[in-house]
Amino acid sequence: MTGPDTAVPRALDWLRVVIGLASVVGILLAATGFSVPAGESAIVVRFGDPTRVIQEPGLYWKAPWPIDQVVSLDLRRRAFETGHAEMLTRDRKNVVLVGFAIWRVSDPLAFHRSIGSIDNAEDKLDGLLTNAQIGVLGRFDLQSLTSTNPSLLRTSEIEAELLAAVVDVARDQYGIEVLAVGFQRLSLPEDNVTAVFKQMRAERRQYAARYEAEGAEAAAKIRAETDLEAARIRASGTEEAARIKGEAEAEAARIYAEAHRQDPDLYRFVRSLDALDEVVGSDTTVILRTDSPPFRLLTSEGR
């Protein structure tokens, strides 16, 4: 019959066994299990040779080390900046460029076999992009990079040619997808700065001359339209005045005719007074015969 003194050691023994088994299971799980987070890829390497490429997130199993090893690769986009590189444009001008590239691992197995690490990948991209810049910029003048005239600035075209020059090589040889390339910074040696400023001043003068010509043309057009409108208004006013005058003269003639019809003698008398008023003013001295109309009205016989 067992007593309390023997039950406690047995419980401790069982606890030690459970803890030992749990430790063994934990060690086995750690040695054979691995997880792949979202946005990453895992390559299972057995004795140095890749056997599996896993790109779906989840928990996976492998043989314990040293049989299998797991290489993790980040598949997210990365931004990379090249070093300073001096090169010549088509018009023999030196420029110092710092480029950039947006890239990601597109083929984990090819990337692992050809490069193996992110640092090595960026070294490869630096060389690819620098060589592409030298080749592409040799086909463009300096003003294609520095002009203030949008019609002469060709940076978008240059960047498109740079991307075309590196995208196939990066994908086929290194398992890298290059999404975009461009210029991060551009600087000029001292002897080129003066030439660029001179070019900018010339372009500004061209802009000013063009705007002045456009302004003069617009002003001339406005003046011509104003003169035409003024002439139209004057012609319309003259026409209206002539019409009113004609109507007034016609009405006066009608009234005179009506007066002559009703009383010819009175009509002649009034017309004589009108003629006399037009000829003789307040300060006028006239010497004429008084027996002729309309001056006979000034004598007693005329009355």
C-alpha positions in Angstrom: 0.0 0.0 0.0 1.4 3.3 -1.0 1.3 6.3 1.1 1.4 10.1 0.6 5.2 10.1 0.6 5.4 7.9 -2.5 2.6 9.6 -4.5 4.4 13.0 -4.6 7.6 11.6 -6.3 5.5 9.7 -8.8 3.6 12.9 -9.8 6.8 14.7 -10.2 8.2 12.0 -12.4 5.1 12.2 -14.6 5.4 15.9 -14.8 9.1 15.6 -15.9 8.0 13.1 -18.5 5.3 15.4 -19.9 7.7 18.4 -19.9 10.4 16.3 -21.6 8.0 15.0 -24.3 6.7 18.6 -24.9 10.2 19.8 -25.3 11.0 17.0 -27.8 7.8 17.9 -29.7 8.7 21.6 -29.7 12.2 20.9 -30.9 10.9 18.6 -33.7 8.3 21.3 -34.7 11.0 24.0 -34.7 13.3 21.8 -36.8 10.7 20.6 -39.3 8.0 23.3 -39.4 8.2 26.8 -40.9 5.7 29.6 -41.8 5.5 31.8 -44.9 4.1 35.3 -44.2 2.1 37.2 -46.8 4.3 39.1 -49.2 7.1 36.6 -48.9 8.4 33.5 -50.7 10.2 30.5 -49.2 12.7 28.2 -51.0 13.4 24.8 -49.4 17.0 23.9 -50.1 18.1 20.3 -49.6 21.9 19.7 -49.4 22.4 23.0 -51.4 19.8 22.3 -54.2 16.4 24.1 -54.2 13.6 21.5 -54.1 10.5 23.7 -53.4 9.4 27.2 -54.0 6.5 28.3 -51.8 4.7 31.7 -52.4 1.4 31.1 -50.6 1.3 32.2 -46.9 0.8 29.4 -44.3 2.5 26.7 -42.2 4.7 24.1 -44.0 7.0 21.2 -43.2 10.5 20.2 -44.1 13.2 17.8 -43.1 15.2 18.9 -40.1 18.5 20.7 -40.5 21.1 19.9 -41.9 19.0 18.1 -44.5 16.7 21.0 -45.4 17.1 24.7 -45.1 14.7 27.5 -45.8 15.6 30.7 -47.7 13.0 33.5 -47.3 12.6 36.2 -50.0 10.6 39.5 -49.7 8.4 39.9 -52.7 7.2 43.4 -52.0 8.3 46.4 -54.1 11.5 48.1 -53.3 13.0 51.5 -54.2 16.7 51.6 -55.1 18.9 54.7 -55.7 22.0 54.4 -57.9 25.3 56.1 -57.1 26.5 59.3 -58.8 27.5 58.7 -62.4 29.0 61.2 -64.9 28.2 60.8 -68.5 28.1 62.7 -71.9 25.0 63.9 -73.8 24.8 63.9 -77.5 26.0 67.6 -77.7 29.1 66.6 -75.6 27.9 68.1 -72.3 28.8 66.4 -69.0 26.0 65.6 -66.6 26.1 63.9 -63.2 23.0 61.7 -62.6 21.6 59.8 -59.7 18.9 57.4 -60.9 16.3 55.3 -59.1 14.5 52.0 -59.8 11.3 50.5 -58.4 11.7 46.7 -58.5 10.5 43.4 -57.0 11.4 39.7 -57.0 9.3 38.1 -59.7 10.9 34.7 -60.0 12.2 33.6 -56.6 14.0 30.5 -57.9 15.9 32.4 -60.7 16.7 35.2 -58.2 18.1 32.7 -55.6 20.2 30.9 -58.2 21.6 34.0 -59.9 21.9 36.6 -57.1 20.9 35.2 -53.8 20.4 38.4 -51.8 18.9 41.8 -51.9 22.3 43.5 -51.6 23.6 41.6 -54.6 20.4 42.4 -56.5 20.9 46.2 -56.0 24.5 45.9 -57.1 23.4 44.3 -60.3 20.7 46.9 -60.8 23.2 49.7 -60.3 25.4 48.4 -63.1 22.4 47.8 -65.4 20.9 51.2 -64.9 24.2 53.1 -65.2 25.1 51.3 -68.5 21.6 52.1 -69.8 21.9 55.8 -68.8 25.2 56.1 -70.7 23.7 54.5 -73.8 20.4 56.4 -73.8 21.7 59.9 -72.8 24.2 59.7 -75.7 21.2 60.0 -78.0 19.8 63.2 -76.4 21.0 66.8 -76.1 21.4 68.5 -72.7 18.3 70.6 -73.2 16.2 67.4 -73.3 16.9 67.2 -69.5 17.1 70.9 -68.5 14.9 72.9 -70.9 12.2 75.2 -69.4 10.3 74.7 -72.7 7.9 71.8 -72.3 8.1 71.0 -76.0 11.9 70.5 -75.7 11.9 68.6 -72.4 12.0 64.9 -73.1 12.6 63.3 -69.6 9.6 61.0 -70.0 10.9 59.6 -73.3 14.4 59.1 -71.8 13.0 57.3 -68.8 10.9 55.1 -71.1 14.0 54.1 -73.1 15.9 53.4 -69.9 13.2 51.1 -68.6 13.1 49.3 -72.0 16.9 48.8 -71.8 16.9 47.1 -68.4 13.6 45.4 -68.0 14.2 42.3 -70.1 17.8 41.7 -68.8 16.7 42.0 -65.2 13.8 39.6 -65.7 15.5 36.9 -67.8 18.9 36.9 -66.0 18.0 37.7 -62.4 14.3 37.0 -61.8 13.7 40.7 -61.1 10.8 42.8 -62.4 11.8 46.4 -62.9 8.6 48.5 -62.6 9.9 52.0 -63.1 13.2 53.9 -63.5 14.0 57.6 -63.5 16.2 60.5 -62.4 16.5 61.2 -58.7 18.9 64.1 -59.1 20.8 65.9 -61.9 23.7 68.2 -61.5 26.1 69.8 -63.9 29.9 70.5 -63.8 30.8 74.2 -63.3 31.6 74.7 -67.0 28.1 73.5 -68.0 26.2 75.7 -65.6 26.8 78.9 -67.5 25.7 77.2 -70.8 22.5 76.0 -69.2 21.7 79.5 -67.7 22.4 81.0 -71.1 20.0 78.6 -72.7 17.3 79.3 -70.1 17.7 83.1 -70.7 17.3 82.6 -74.4 14.2 80.5 -74.0 12.7 83.2 -71.6 13.4 85.8 -74.3 11.6 83.7 -76.9 8.6 83.3 -74.5 8.6 87.1 -73.9 8.7 87.9 -77.7 6.0 85.4 -78.4 3.7 86.8 -75.7 4.4 90.4 -76.9 3.5 89.4 -80.5 0.3 87.7 -79.3 -0.6 90.7 -77.2 0.0 93.1 -80.1 -2.1 90.9 -82.4 -5.0 90.8 -79.8 -4.8 94.6 -79.4 -4.9 95.2 -83.1 -7.9 92.8 -83.4 -9.7 94.6 -80.6 -9.0 98.1 -82.2 -10.2 96.9 -85.6 -13.4 95.5 -84.1 -14.0 98.7 -82.1 -13.4 100.9 -85.2 -15.8 98.7 -87.2 -18.5 99.0 -84.5 -18.0 102.7 -84.3 -18.4 103.1 -88.0 -21.5 100.9 -87.9 -23.0 103.1 -85.1 -22.1 106.3 -87.0 -23.6 105.0 -90.2 -26.7 103.9 -88.4 -27.0 107.4 -86.7 -26.5 109.2 -90.0 -29.1 107.0 -91.7 -31.6 107.7 -88.8 -31.0 111.4 -88.9 -31.5 111.5 -92.7 -34.7 109.6 -92.3 -36.0 111.9 -89.6 -35.0 115.0 -91.6 -36.7 113.6 -94.7 -39.9 113.0 -92.7 -39.8 116.5 -91.2 -39.3 118.1 -94.6 -42.0 116.0 -96.1 -44.3 117.1 -93.2 -43.4 120.7 -93.7 -44.0 120.5 -97.4 -47.4 119.0 -96.7 -48.2 121.8 -94.3 -47.1 124.4 -96.8 -49.2 122.8 -99.5 -52.2 122.7 -97.3 -51.8 126.3 -96.3 -51.4 127.4 -100.0 -54.5 125.4 -100.9 -56.6 127.0 -98.2 -55.3 130.7 -98.5 -52.8 131.4 -101.3 -52.4 135.1 -100.4 -51.7 134.3 -96.7 -49.3 131.6 -97.7 -47.3 134.0 -100.0 -47.3 136.6 -97.2 -45.9 134.1 -94.6 -43.3 132.8 -97.0 -42.3 136.4 -97.7 -41.8 137.0 -94.0 -39.7 133.8 -93.7 -37.5 134.9 -96.5 -37.1 138.4 -95.1 -36.2 136.9 -91.7 -33.5 134.8 -93.3 -31.9 137.7 -95.1 -32.2 140.5 -92.6 -30.7 140.0 -89.2 -30.8 142.2 -86.1 -27.6 144.1 -87.1 -27.9 144.0 -90.9 -28.1 147.1 -93.1 -29.6 146.4 -96.5 -30.2 148.9 -99.3 -32.6 147.4 -101.9 -35.6 148.6 -103.8 -38.8 148.4 -101.7 -41.2 147.7 -104.5 -39.9 144.1 -104.8 -40.9 141.2 -102.6 -40.4 140.5 -99.9 -39.0 144.0 -99.1 -42.1 145.8 -100.1 -43.6 144.6 -96.8 -41.4 147.2 -95.1 -43.4 150.0 -96.8 -46.8 151.2 -96.2 -47.9 150.2 -99.6 -46.8 146.6 -98.9 -48.9 146.4 -95.9 
